Amino acid sequence: MTISYNADIGTGSYFSFIKIIFRWKGSLWKSIWKELILWTFLYYVMMVLYKFVFSASYQANFAKFASFIEGRLGYFQLTFILGFFVTTVVDRWKTVFNNIGFIDE
């Protein structure tokens, strides 16, 4: 179902964009609220564990591990995005190719 935002945009106020983002019907927040709550909860659990439960030596090891992962994460993101892009291009090409009518058949 398509949600029309023409009435909200037509008012032309400075807060129109924010009003559209927080509109629940067809909203971005409606799509991601479960994942947002989960990741926020996991972040705070890890923060409490790091600050109050882990010993100083374990905090140092965790910081080393986090910096190791951060250094490698940039390569992973590029590969991941490139994989999705190539998959999308190939799927579109296959769809176009399959929709071409062949005279031989």
Gaussian input, Z-matrix of N, CA and C with variables (Angstrom, degrees):
# hf/3-21g

backbone

0 1
 N
 C     1     B1
 C     2     B2     1     A1
 N     3     B3     2     A2     1     D1
 C     4     B4     3     A3     2     D2
 C     5     B5     4     A4     3     D3
 N     6     B6     5     A5     4     D4
 C     7     B7     6     A6     5     D5
 C     8     B8     7     A7     6     D6
 N     9     B9     8     A8     7     D7
 C    10    B10     9     A9     8     D8
 C    11    B11    10    A10     9     D9
 N    12    B12    11    A11    10    D10
 C    13    B13    12    A12    11    D11
 C    14    B14    13    A13    12    D12
 N    15    B15    14    A14    13    D13
 C    16    B16    15    A15    14    D14
 C    17    B17    16    A16    15    D15
 N    18    B18    17    A17    16    D16
 C    19    B19    18    A18    17    D17
 C    20    B20    19    A19    18    D18
 N    21    B21    20    A20    19    D19
 C    22    B22    21    A21    20    D20
 C    23    B23    22    A22    21    D21
 N    24    B24    23    A23    22    D22
 C    25    B25    24    A24    23    D23
 C    26    B26    25    A25    24    D24
 N    27    B27    26    A26    25    D25
 C    28    B28    27    A27    26    D26
 C    29    B29    28    A28    27    D27
 N    30    B30    29    A29    28    D28
 C    31    B31    30    A30    29    D29
 C    32    B32    31    A31    30    D30
 N    33    B33    32    A32    31    D31
 C    34    B34    33    A33    32    D32
 C    35    B35    34    A34    33    D33
 N    36    B36    35    A35    34    D34
 C    37    B37    36    A36    35    D35
 C    38    B38    37    A37    36    D36
 N    39    B39    38    A38    37    D37
 C    40    B40    39    A39    38    D38
 C    41    B41    40    A40    39    D39
 N    42    B42    41    A41    40    D40
 C    43    B43    42    A42    41    D41
 C    44    B44    43    A43    42    D42
 N    45    B45    44    A44    43    D43
 C    46    B46    45    A45    44    D44
 C    47    B47    46    A46    45    D45
 N    48    B48    47    A47    46    D46
 C    49    B49    48    A48    47    D47
 C    50    B50    49    A49    48    D48
 N    51    B51    50    A50    49    D49
 C    52    B52    51    A51    50    D50
 C    53    B53    52    A52    51    D51
 N    54    B54    53    A53    52    D52
 C    55    B55    54    A54    53    D53
 C    56    B56    55    A55    54    D54
 N    57    B57    56    A56    55    D55
 C    58    B58    57    A57    56    D56
 C    59    B59    58    A58    57    D57
 N    60    B60    59    A59    58    D58
 C    61    B61    60    A60    59    D59
 C    62    B62    61    A61    60    D60
 N    63    B63    62    A62    61    D61
 C    64    B64    63    A63    62    D62
 C    65    B65    64    A64    63    D63
 N    66    B66    65    A65    64    D64
 C    67    B67    66    A66    65    D65
 C    68    B68    67    A67    66    D66
 N    69    B69    68    A68    67    D67
 C    70    B70    69    A69    68    D68
 C    71    B71    70    A70    69    D69
 N    72    B72    71    A71    70    D70
 C    73    B73    72    A72    71    D71
 C    74    B74    73    A73    72    D72
 N    75    B75    74    A74    73    D73
 C    76    B76    75    A75    74    D74
 C    77    B77    76    A76    75    D75
 N    78    B78    77    A77    76    D76
 C    79    B79    78    A78    77    D77
 C    80    B80    79    A79    78    D78
 N    81    B81    80    A80    79    D79
 C    82    B82    81    A81    80    D80
 C    83    B83    82    A82    81    D81
 N    84    B84    83    A83    82    D82
 C    85    B85    84    A84    83    D83
 C    86    B86    85    A85    84    D84
 N    87    B87    86    A86    85    D85
 C    88    B88    87    A87    86    D86
 C    89    B89    88    A88    87    D87
 N    90    B90    89    A89    88    D88
 C    91    B91    90    A90    89    D89
 C    92    B92    91    A91    90    D90
 N    93    B93    92    A92    91    D91
 C    94    B94    93    A93    92    D92
 C    95    B95    94    A94    93    D93
 N    96    B96    95    A95    94    D94
 C    97    B97    96    A96    95    D95
 C    98    B98    97    A97    96    D96
 N    99    B99    98    A98    97    D97
 C   100   B100    99    A99    98    D98
 C   101   B101   100   A100    99    D99
 N   102   B102   101   A101   100   D100
 C   103   B103   102   A102   101   D101
 C   104   B104   103   A103   102   D102
 N   105   B105   104   A104   103   D103
 C   106   B106   105   A105   104   D104
 C   107   B107   106   A106   105   D105
 N   108   B108   107   A107   106   D106
 C   109   B109   108   A108   107   D107
 C   110   B110   109   A109   108   D108
 N   111   B111   110   A110   109   D109
 C   112   B112   111   A111   110   D110
 C   113   B113   112   A112   111   D111
 N   114   B114   113   A113   112   D112
 C   115   B115   114   A114   113   D113
 C   116   B116   115   A115   114   D114
 N   117   B117   116   A116   115   D115
 C   118   B118   117   A117   116   D116
 C   119   B119   118   A118   117   D117
 N   120   B120   119   A119   118   D118
 C   121   B121   120   A120   119   D119
 C   122   B122   121   A121   120   D120
 N   123   B123   122   A122   121   D121
 C   124   B124   123   A123   122   D122
 C   125   B125   124   A124   123   D123
 N   126   B126   125   A125   124   D124
 C   127   B127   126   A126   125   D125
 C   128   B128   127   A127   126   D126
 N   129   B129   128   A128   127   D127
 C   130   B130   129   A129   128   D128
 C   131   B131   130   A130   129   D129
 N   132   B132   131   A131   130   D130
 C   133   B133   132   A132   131   D131
 C   134   B134   133   A133   132   D132
 N   135   B135   134   A134   133   D133
 C   136   B136   135   A135   134   D134
 C   137   B137   136   A136   135   D135
 N   138   B138   137   A137   136   D136
 C   139   B139   138   A138   137   D137
 C   140   B140   139   A139   138   D138
 N   141   B141   140   A140   139   D139
 C   142   B142   141   A141   140   D140
 C   143   B143   142   A142   141   D141
 N   144   B144   143   A143   142   D142
 C   145   B145   144   A144   143   D143
 C   146   B146   145   A145   144   D144
 N   147   B147   146   A146   145   D145
 C   148   B148   147   A147   146   D146
 C   149   B149   148   A148   147   D147
 N   150   B150   149   A149   148   D148
 C   151   B151   150   A150   149   D149
 C   152   B152   151   A151   150   D150
 N   153   B153   152   A152   151   D151
 C   154   B154   153   A153   152   D152
 C   155   B155   154   A154   153   D153
 N   156   B156   155   A155   154   D154
 C   157   B157   156   A156   155   D155
 C   158   B158   157   A157   156   D156
 N   159   B159   158   A158   157   D157
 C   160   B160   159   A159   158   D158
 C   161   B161   160   A160   159   D159
 N   162   B162   161   A161   160   D160
 C   163   B163   162   A162   161   D161
 C   164   B164   163   A163   162   D162
 N   165   B165   164   A164   163   D163
 C   166   B166   165   A165   164   D164
 C   167   B167   166   A166   165   D165
 N   168   B168   167   A167   166   D166
 C   169   B169   168   A168   167   D167
 C   170   B170   169   A169   168   D168
 N   171   B171   170   A170   169   D169
 C   172   B172   171   A171   170   D170
 C   173   B173   172   A172   171   D171
 N   174   B174   173   A173   172   D172
 C   175   B175   174   A174   173   D173
 C   176   B176   175   A175   174   D174
 N   177   B177   176   A176   175   D175
 C   178   B178   177   A177   176   D176
 C   179   B179   178   A178   177   D177
 N   180   B180   179   A179   178   D178
 C   181   B181   180   A180   179   D179
 C   182   B182   181   A181   180   D180
 N   183   B183   182   A182   181   D181
 C   184   B184   183   A183   182   D182
 C   185   B185   184   A184   183   D183
 N   186   B186   185   A185   184   D184
 C   187   B187   186   A186   185   D185
 C   188   B188   187   A187   186   D186
 N   189   B189   188   A188   187   D187
 C   190   B190   189   A189   188   D188
 C   191   B191   190   A190   189   D189
 N   192   B192   191   A191   190   D190
 C   193   B193   192   A192   191   D191
 C   194   B194   193   A193   192   D192
 N   195   B195   194   A194   193   D193
 C   196   B196   195   A195   194   D194
 C   197   B197   196   A196   195   D195
 N   198   B198   197   A197   196   D196
 C   199   B199   198   A198   197   D197
 C   200   B200   199   A199   198   D198
 N   201   B201   200   A200   199   D199
 C   202   B202   201   A201   200   D200
 C   203   B203   202   A202   201   D201
 N   204   B204   203   A203   202   D202
 C   205   B205   204   A204   203   D203
 C   206   B206   205   A205   204   D204
 N   207   B207   206   A206   205   D205
 C   208   B208   207   A207   206   D206
 C   209   B209   208   A208   207   D207
 N   210   B210   209   A209   208   D208
 C   211   B211   210   A210   209   D209
 C   212   B212   211   A211   210   D210
 N   213   B213   212   A212   211   D211
 C   214   B214   213   A213   212   D212
 C   215   B215   214   A214   213   D213
 N   216   B216   215   A215   214   D214
 C   217   B217   216   A216   215   D215
 C   218   B218   217   A217   216   D216
 N   219   B219   218   A218   217   D217
 C   220   B220   219   A219   218   D218
 C   221   B221   220   A220   219   D219
 N   222   B222   221   A221   220   D220
 C   223   B223   222   A222   221   D221
 C   224   B224   223   A223   222   D222
 N   225   B225   224   A224   223   D223
 C   226   B226   225   A225   224   D224
 C   227   B227   226   A226   225   D225
 N   228   B228   227   A227   226   D226
 C   229   B229   228   A228   227   D227
 C   230   B230   229   A229   228   D228
 N   231   B231   230   A230   229   D229
 C   232   B232   231   A231   230   D230
 C   233   B233   232   A232   231   D231
 N   234   B234   233   A233   232   D232
 C   235   B235   234   A234   233   D233
 C   236   B236   235   A235   234   D234
 N   237   B237   236   A236   235   D235
 C   238   B238   237   A237   236   D236
 C   239   B239   238   A238   237   D237
 N   240   B240   239   A239   238   D238
 C   241   B241   240   A240   239   D239
 C   242   B242   241   A241   240   D240
 N   243   B243   242   A242   241   D241
 C   244   B244   243   A243   242   D242
 C   245   B245   244   A244   243   D243
 N   246   B246   245   A245   244   D244
 C   247   B247   246   A246   245   D245
 C   248   B248   247   A247   246   D246
 N   249   B249   248   A248   247   D247
 C   250   B250   249   A249   248   D248
 C   251   B251   250   A250   249   D249
 N   252   B252   251   A251   250   D250
 C   253   B253   252   A252   251   D251
 C   254   B254   253   A253   252   D252
 N   255   B255   254   A254   253   D253
 C   256   B256   255   A255   254   D254
 C   257   B257   256   A256   255   D255
 N   258   B258   257   A257   256   D256
 C   259   B259   258   A258   257   D257
 C   260   B260   259   A259   258   D258
 N   261   B261   260   A260   259   D259
 C   262   B262   261   A261   260   D260
 C   263   B263   262   A262   261   D261
 N   264   B264   263   A263   262   D262
 C   265   B265   264   A264   263   D263
 C   266   B266   265   A265   264   D264
 N   267   B267   266   A266   265   D265
 C   268   B268   267   A267   266   D266
 C   269   B269   268   A268   267   D267
 N   270   B270   269   A269   268   D268
 C   271   B271   270   A270   269   D269
 C   272   B272   271   A271   270   D270
 N   273   B273   272   A272   271   D271
 C   274   B274   273   A273   272   D272
 C   275   B275   274   A274   273   D273
 N   276   B276   275   A275   274   D274
 C   277   B277   276   A276   275   D275
 C   278   B278   277   A277   276   D276
 N   279   B279   278   A278   277   D277
 C   280   B280   279   A279   278   D278
 C   281   B281   280   A280   279   D279
 N   282   B282   281   A281   280   D280
 C   283   B283   282   A282   281   D281
 C   284   B284   283   A283   282   D282
 N   285   B285   284   A284   283   D283
 C   286   B286   285   A285   284   D284
 C   287   B287   286   A286   285   D285
 N   288   B288   287   A287   286   D286
 C   289   B289   288   A288   287   D287
 C   290   B290   289   A289   288   D288
 N   291   B291   290   A290   289   D289
 C   292   B292   291   A291   290   D290
 C   293   B293   292   A292   291   D291
 N   294   B294   293   A293   292   D292
 C   295   B295   294   A294   293   D293
 C   296   B296   295   A295   294   D294
 N   297   B297   296   A296   295   D295
 C   298   B298   297   A297   296   D296
 C   299   B299   298   A298   297   D297
 N   300   B300   299   A299   298   D298
 C   301   B301   300   A300   299   D299
 C   302   B302   301   A301   300   D300
 N   303   B303   302   A302   301   D301
 C   304   B304   303   A303   302   D302
 C   305   B305   304   A304   303   D303
 N   306   B306   305   A305   304   D304
 C   307   B307   306   A306   305   D305
 C   308   B308   307   A307   306   D306
 N   309   B309   308   A308   307   D307
 C   310   B310   309   A309   308   D308
 C   311   B311   310   A310   309   D309
 N   312   B312   311   A311   310   D310
 C   313   B313   312   A312   311   D311
 C   314   B314   313   A313   312   D312

   B1=1.4395
   B2=1.5211
   B3=1.2982
   B4=1.4564
   B5=1.5211
   B6=1.3175
   B7=1.4635
   B8=1.5218
   B9=1.3336
   B10=1.4539
   B11=1.5256
   B12=1.3240
   B13=1.4565
   B14=1.5283
   B15=1.3107
   B16=1.4649
   B17=1.5238
   B18=1.3227
   B19=1.4644
   B20=1.5266
   B21=1.3367
   B22=1.4665
   B23=1.5171
   B24=1.3100
   B25=1.4592
   B26=1.5235
   B27=1.3203
   B28=1.4539
   B29=1.5158
   B30=1.3335
   B31=1.4658
   B32=1.5164
   B33=1.3169
   B34=1.4518
   B35=1.5150
   B36=1.3219
   B37=1.4625
   B38=1.5306
   B39=1.3170
   B40=1.4608
   B41=1.5286
   B42=1.3181
   B43=1.4580
   B44=1.5255
   B45=1.3088
   B46=1.4676
   B47=1.5191
   B48=1.3327
   B49=1.4631
   B50=1.5223
   B51=1.3211
   B52=1.4692
   B53=1.5221
   B54=1.3113
   B55=1.4625
   B56=1.5301
   B57=1.3202
   B58=1.4624
   B59=1.5256
   B60=1.3287
   B61=1.4677
   B62=1.5211
   B63=1.3208
   B64=1.4565
   B65=1.5249
   B66=1.2969
   B67=1.4577
   B68=1.5242
   B69=1.3239
   B70=1.4628
   B71=1.5297
   B72=1.3006
   B73=1.4621
   B74=1.5258
   B75=1.3193
   B76=1.4548
   B77=1.5098
   B78=1.3167
   B79=1.4546
   B80=1.5229
   B81=1.3213
   B82=1.4562
   B83=1.5169
   B84=1.3194
   B85=1.4654
   B86=1.5217
   B87=1.3117
   B88=1.4619
   B89=1.5260
   B90=1.3129
   B91=1.4613
   B92=1.5209
   B93=1.3274
   B94=1.4662
   B95=1.5219
   B96=1.3234
   B97=1.4631
   B98=1.5170
   B99=1.3242
   B100=1.4713
   B101=1.5259
   B102=1.3267
   B103=1.4578
   B104=1.5240
   B105=1.3300
   B106=1.4618
   B107=1.5232
   B108=1.3234
   B109=1.4656
   B110=1.5211
   B111=1.3325
   B112=1.4643
   B113=1.5188
   B114=1.3306
   B115=1.4631
   B116=1.5224
   B117=1.3264
   B118=1.4663
   B119=1.5209
   B120=1.3237
   B121=1.4630
   B122=1.5255
   B123=1.3298
   B124=1.4669
   B125=1.5215
   B126=1.3229
   B127=1.4607
   B128=1.5269
   B129=1.3240
   B130=1.4611
   B131=1.5246
   B132=1.3219
   B133=1.4670
   B134=1.5212
   B135=1.3322
   B136=1.4704
   B137=1.5220
   B138=1.3245
   B139=1.4578
   B140=1.5290
   B141=1.3387
   B142=1.4666
   B143=1.5200
   B144=1.3330
   B145=1.4656
   B146=1.5220
   B147=1.3062
   B148=1.4619
   B149=1.5233
   B150=1.3227
   B151=1.4690
   B152=1.5239
   B153=1.3419
   B154=1.4590
   B155=1.5239
   B156=1.3256
   B157=1.4615
   B158=1.5243
   B159=1.3216
   B160=1.4617
   B161=1.5248
   B162=1.3300
   B163=1.4647
   B164=1.5332
   B165=1.3358
   B166=1.4700
   B167=1.5259
   B168=1.3313
   B169=1.4683
   B170=1.5308
   B171=1.3349
   B172=1.4598
   B173=1.5279
   B174=1.3353
   B175=1.4643
   B176=1.5215
   B177=1.3424
   B178=1.4680
   B179=1.5253
   B180=1.3344
   B181=1.4711
   B182=1.5312
   B183=1.3236
   B184=1.4589
   B185=1.5278
   B186=1.3318
   B187=1.4680
   B188=1.5267
   B189=1.3405
   B190=1.4695
   B191=1.5279
   B192=1.3297
   B193=1.4626
   B194=1.5324
   B195=1.3367
   B196=1.4672
   B197=1.5225
   B198=1.3254
   B199=1.4628
   B200=1.5319
   B201=1.3284
   B202=1.4673
   B203=1.5284
   B204=1.3278
   B205=1.4638
   B206=1.5264
   B207=1.3235
   B208=1.4646
   B209=1.5246
   B210=1.3201
   B211=1.4612
   B212=1.5157
   B213=1.3198
   B214=1.4654
   B215=1.5240
   B216=1.3302
   B217=1.4548
   B218=1.5212
   B219=1.3201
   B220=1.4592
   B221=1.5159
   B222=1.3165
   B223=1.4613
   B224=1.5206
   B225=1.3163
   B226=1.4594
   B227=1.5228
   B228=1.3250
   B229=1.4579
   B230=1.5236
   B231=1.3125
   B232=1.4547
   B233=1.5265
   B234=1.3273
   B235=1.4601
   B236=1.5184
   B237=1.3103
   B238=1.4595
   B239=1.5273
   B240=1.3182
   B241=1.4634
   B242=1.5228
   B243=1.3168
   B244=1.4582
   B245=1.5256
   B246=1.3241
   B247=1.4620
   B248=1.5188
   B249=1.3345
   B250=1.4615
   B251=1.5211
   B252=1.3211
   B253=1.4618
   B254=1.5252
   B255=1.3238
   B256=1.4654
   B257=1.5205
   B258=1.3259
   B259=1.4609
   B260=1.5246
   B261=1.3141
   B262=1.4659
   B263=1.5196
   B264=1.3186
   B265=1.4681
   B266=1.5210
   B267=1.3223
   B268=1.4717
   B269=1.5229
   B270=1.3312
   B271=1.4652
   B272=1.5267
   B273=1.3242
   B274=1.4677
   B275=1.5212
   B276=1.3279
   B277=1.4568
   B278=1.5235
   B279=1.3360
   B280=1.4646
   B281=1.5215
   B282=1.3298
   B283=1.4646
   B284=1.5233
   B285=1.3201
   B286=1.4659
   B287=1.5192
   B288=1.3187
   B289=1.4599
   B290=1.5278
   B291=1.3361
   B292=1.4663
   B293=1.5237
   B294=1.3252
   B295=1.4624
   B296=1.5253
   B297=1.3132
   B298=1.4642
   B299=1.5248
   B300=1.3072
   B301=1.4532
   B302=1.5264
   B303=1.3148
   B304=1.4607
   B305=1.5259
   B306=1.3306
   B307=1.4605
   B308=1.5284
   B309=1.3197
   B310=1.4611
   B311=1.5250
   B312=1.2915
   B313=1.4752
   B314=1.4946
   A1=108.97
   A2=116.31
   A3=121.89
   A4=109.55
   A5=115.66
   A6=121.72
   A7=107.88
   A8=116.93
   A9=121.18
   A10=109.83
   A11=115.80
   A12=121.88
   A13=111.29
   A14=117.81
   A15=121.14
   A16=112.57
   A17=117.82
   A18=120.34
   A19=111.12
   A20=116.90
   A21=120.17
   A22=111.79
   A23=117.17
   A24=120.73
   A25=110.37
   A26=116.79
   A27=121.18
   A28=114.23
   A29=117.99
   A30=119.22
   A31=111.07
   A32=118.67
   A33=122.62
   A34=115.76
   A35=118.73
   A36=119.47
   A37=110.12
   A38=115.69
   A39=120.29
   A40=112.16
   A41=116.61
   A42=120.54
   A43=112.89
   A44=118.22
   A45=121.09
   A46=111.74
   A47=116.91
   A48=120.33
   A49=110.78
   A50=117.41
   A51=120.96
   A52=110.16
   A53=117.01
   A54=121.25
   A55=110.69
   A56=117.09
   A57=121.13
   A58=110.70
   A59=117.77
   A60=120.18
   A61=111.22
   A62=117.61
   A63=120.73
   A64=113.63
   A65=117.25
   A66=120.45
   A67=108.04
   A68=117.83
   A69=121.45
   A70=112.32
   A71=119.16
   A72=122.04
   A73=109.41
   A74=116.72
   A75=120.88
   A76=112.92
   A77=117.15
   A78=121.66
   A79=112.14
   A80=114.94
   A81=121.15
   A82=110.27
   A83=117.47
   A84=121.62
   A85=110.91
   A86=117.96
   A87=121.49
   A88=110.41
   A89=116.89
   A90=121.42
   A91=112.88
   A92=117.65
   A93=119.38
   A94=114.85
   A95=120.46
   A96=120.56
   A97=112.95
   A98=119.10
   A99=120.20
   A100=111.04
   A101=116.51
   A102=119.97
   A103=111.59
   A104=116.40
   A105=120.38
   A106=111.33
   A107=117.59
   A108=121.02
   A109=110.51
   A110=117.59
   A111=120.66
   A112=111.78
   A113=118.02
   A114=121.16
   A115=111.87
   A116=117.23
   A117=119.92
   A118=110.43
   A119=117.42
   A120=121.57
   A121=110.91
   A122=117.44
   A123=120.66
   A124=111.88
   A125=117.16
   A126=120.61
   A127=110.67
   A128=116.69
   A129=119.29
   A130=112.03
   A131=118.67
   A132=120.92
   A133=109.90
   A134=117.08
   A135=119.92
   A136=111.45
   A137=117.67
   A138=120.79
   A139=111.03
   A140=117.21
   A141=120.58
   A142=110.29
   A143=116.95
   A144=119.50
   A145=111.02
   A146=117.09
   A147=121.48
   A148=111.56
   A149=116.96
   A150=120.70
   A151=113.02
   A152=117.59
   A153=119.73
   A154=115.12
   A155=118.91
   A156=120.49
   A157=112.04
   A158=117.86
   A159=121.04
   A160=111.15
   A161=115.12
   A162=120.10
   A163=109.00
   A164=115.80
   A165=120.34
   A166=111.31
   A167=117.21
   A168=119.34
   A169=111.15
   A170=116.22
   A171=119.24
   A172=110.57
   A173=117.39
   A174=120.57
   A175=110.94
   A176=116.37
   A177=119.98
   A178=110.56
   A179=116.97
   A180=120.44
   A181=111.29
   A182=116.75
   A183=120.95
   A184=110.58
   A185=116.91
   A186=120.89
   A187=110.77
   A188=117.36
   A189=120.63
   A190=110.71
   A191=116.05
   A192=120.95
   A193=110.70
   A194=116.97
   A195=121.00
   A196=111.03
   A197=117.21
   A198=118.84
   A199=111.23
   A200=117.77
   A201=121.56
   A202=110.36
   A203=116.78
   A204=121.57
   A205=110.57
   A206=117.00
   A207=120.40
   A208=111.39
   A209=117.15
   A210=120.49
   A211=113.12
   A212=117.36
   A213=121.62
   A214=113.19
   A215=117.14
   A216=120.84
   A217=113.05
   A218=118.52
   A219=121.35
   A220=112.56
   A221=117.66
   A222=121.03
   A223=110.86
   A224=116.49
   A225=120.68
   A226=110.80
   A227=117.50
   A228=120.27
   A229=111.43
   A230=117.26
   A231=120.61
   A232=110.67
   A233=117.07
   A234=120.98
   A235=110.87
   A236=116.63
   A237=121.98
   A238=110.90
   A239=117.21
   A240=121.68
   A241=110.64
   A242=117.01
   A243=121.11
   A244=110.82
   A245=117.45
   A246=121.48
   A247=111.79
   A248=117.25
   A249=120.37
   A250=111.25
   A251=117.46
   A252=120.93
   A253=110.64
   A254=116.81
   A255=120.55
   A256=110.38
   A257=117.66
   A258=120.81
   A259=111.04
   A260=117.09
   A261=121.03
   A262=111.42
   A263=117.51
   A264=121.15
   A265=110.56
   A266=117.38
   A267=120.76
   A268=110.55
   A269=118.00
   A270=120.30
   A271=111.65
   A272=117.43
   A273=119.97
   A274=110.93
   A275=116.55
   A276=120.20
   A277=110.15
   A278=117.26
   A279=120.70
   A280=111.29
   A281=117.23
   A282=120.70
   A283=110.90
   A284=116.86
   A285=120.67
   A286=110.08
   A287=117.38
   A288=121.60
   A289=111.03
   A290=117.63
   A291=120.59
   A292=112.44
   A293=118.09
   A294=120.90
   A295=113.36
   A296=117.66
   A297=120.82
   A298=108.23
   A299=116.39
   A300=119.71
   A301=110.74
   A302=116.33
   A303=120.72
   A304=109.90
   A305=116.82
   A306=122.28
   A307=110.58
   A308=117.47
   A309=121.45
   A310=113.00
   A311=117.93
   A312=119.55
   A313=113.28
   D1=133.36
   D2=179.91
   D3=-91.20
   D4=134.53
   D5=178.37
   D6=-101.99
   D7=128.19
   D8=-179.61
   D9=-92.26
   D10=130.19
   D11=179.29
   D12=-113.55
   D13=12.07
   D14=-176.14
   D15=-60.81
   D16=-38.80
   D17=-178.79
   D18=-66.92
   D19=-36.14
   D20=179.74
   D21=-73.47
   D22=-37.57
   D23=-178.70
   D24=-74.38
   D25=-32.27
   D26=-176.67
   D27=-64.96
   D28=-20.26
   D29=-179.36
   D30=-70.17
   D31=-32.42
   D32=172.82
   D33=73.67
   D34=24.95
   D35=177.58
   D36=-84.92
   D37=170.21
   D38=-179.45
   D39=-69.77
   D40=-23.52
   D41=-176.26
   D42=-98.89
   D43=12.12
   D44=-178.89
   D45=-61.60
   D46=-42.41
   D47=-178.87
   D48=-63.56
   D49=-44.65
   D50=179.33
   D51=-65.88
   D52=-38.23
   D53=178.24
   D54=-62.52
   D55=-39.11
   D56=179.53
   D57=-70.69
   D58=-39.78
   D59=179.90
   D60=-62.05
   D61=-40.72
   D62=-176.04
   D63=-90.25
   D64=5.47
   D65=175.35
   D66=-71.46
   D67=123.96
   D68=-169.57
   D69=-72.10
   D70=-39.14
   D71=-176.46
   D72=-72.61
   D73=108.93
   D74=-177.65
   D75=77.93
   D76=21.09
   D77=-174.52
   D78=-82.88
   D79=155.96
   D80=172.16
   D81=-61.72
   D82=-40.69
   D83=-178.15
   D84=-65.26
   D85=-33.18
   D86=177.95
   D87=-63.96
   D88=-32.23
   D89=-178.66
   D90=-77.27
   D91=-32.33
   D92=-170.61
   D93=-117.26
   D94=6.50
   D95=-171.92
   D96=-63.46
   D97=-36.17
   D98=-179.88
   D99=-66.53
   D100=-46.43
   D101=179.06
   D102=-65.54
   D103=-37.97
   D104=178.70
   D105=-62.50
   D106=-43.78
   D107=178.30
   D108=-65.12
   D109=-43.09
   D110=179.84
   D111=-61.44
   D112=-49.68
   D113=-178.56
   D114=-66.65
   D115=-36.10
   D116=177.07
   D117=-65.92
   D118=-42.67
   D119=177.39
   D120=-61.72
   D121=-46.98
   D122=179.62
   D123=-63.42
   D124=-37.01
   D125=177.46
   D126=-61.49
   D127=-47.06
   D128=-178.11
   D129=-69.95
   D130=-32.80
   D131=174.45
   D132=-62.61
   D133=-46.34
   D134=178.90
   D135=-64.69
   D136=-37.28
   D137=179.36
   D138=-65.16
   D139=-43.88
   D140=179.18
   D141=-65.51
   D142=-42.26
   D143=177.51
   D144=-60.88
   D145=-44.95
   D146=-177.93
   D147=-64.93
   D148=-44.64
   D149=-174.85
   D150=-76.03
   D151=-39.26
   D152=-168.26
   D153=-114.45
   D154=-20.87
   D155=-174.47
   D156=-105.30
   D157=-43.40
   D158=-175.72
   D159=-69.56
   D160=143.81
   D161=174.32
   D162=-76.50
   D163=171.42
   D164=-177.31
   D165=-63.38
   D166=-39.60
   D167=179.74
   D168=-68.28
   D169=-38.41
   D170=178.75
   D171=-69.31
   D172=-35.22
   D173=175.62
   D174=-62.36
   D175=-40.05
   D176=178.61
   D177=-65.25
   D178=-43.42
   D179=177.94
   D180=-63.94
   D181=-40.08
   D182=178.70
   D183=-64.89
   D184=-40.16
   D185=178.42
   D186=-64.75
   D187=-39.52
   D188=176.61
   D189=-63.43
   D190=-44.23
   D191=179.54
   D192=-62.94
   D193=-43.13
   D194=179.93
   D195=-63.51
   D196=-40.19
   D197=179.14
   D198=-70.91
   D199=-33.32
   D200=175.06
   D201=-62.43
   D202=-46.69
   D203=179.79
   D204=-65.17
   D205=-40.72
   D206=-179.48
   D207=-62.68
   D208=-36.47
   D209=178.50
   D210=-67.63
   D211=-29.82
   D212=-178.29
   D213=-92.52
   D214=-14.42
   D215=-173.00
   D216=-68.93
   D217=-31.40
   D218=-179.51
   D219=-60.99
   D220=-39.47
   D221=178.51
   D222=-67.83
   D223=-39.19
   D224=-178.49
   D225=-64.14
   D226=-42.88
   D227=-178.14
   D228=-62.72
   D229=-42.68
   D230=-179.88
   D231=-63.64
   D232=-44.57
   D233=179.19
   D234=-63.78
   D235=-42.29
   D236=-179.16
   D237=-62.48
   D238=-47.56
   D239=-179.71
   D240=-66.28
   D241=-40.90
   D242=178.61
   D243=-63.17
   D244=-39.14
   D245=177.41
   D246=-61.31
   D247=-44.97
   D248=177.61
   D249=-64.16
   D250=-39.81
   D251=-179.93
   D252=-63.00
   D253=-48.21
   D254=-178.94
   D255=-63.92
   D256=-40.97
   D257=178.02
   D258=-60.99
   D259=-42.45
   D260=179.06
   D261=-64.36
   D262=-43.61
   D263=179.90
   D264=-63.92
   D265=-44.86
   D266=-179.34
   D267=-65.75
   D268=-40.99
   D269=178.22
   D270=-63.24
   D271=-39.88
   D272=177.25
   D273=-65.47
   D274=-40.57
   D275=179.11
   D276=-63.63
   D277=-42.77
   D278=179.05
   D279=-64.03
   D280=-38.55
   D281=178.53
   D282=-64.40
   D283=-44.97
   D284=178.07
   D285=-63.15
   D286=-44.43
   D287=-178.78
   D288=-63.66
   D289=-40.96
   D290=-179.86
   D291=-70.77
   D292=-23.74
   D293=179.83
   D294=-87.22
   D295=-5.63
   D296=176.83
   D297=-74.53
   D298=129.65
   D299=177.50
   D300=-80.14
   D301=131.36
   D302=179.67
   D303=-100.48
   D304=138.40
   D305=-178.71
   D306=-72.97
   D307=-32.70
   D308=-175.43
   D309=-66.03
   D310=-26.08
   D311=-173.74
   D312=-89.07

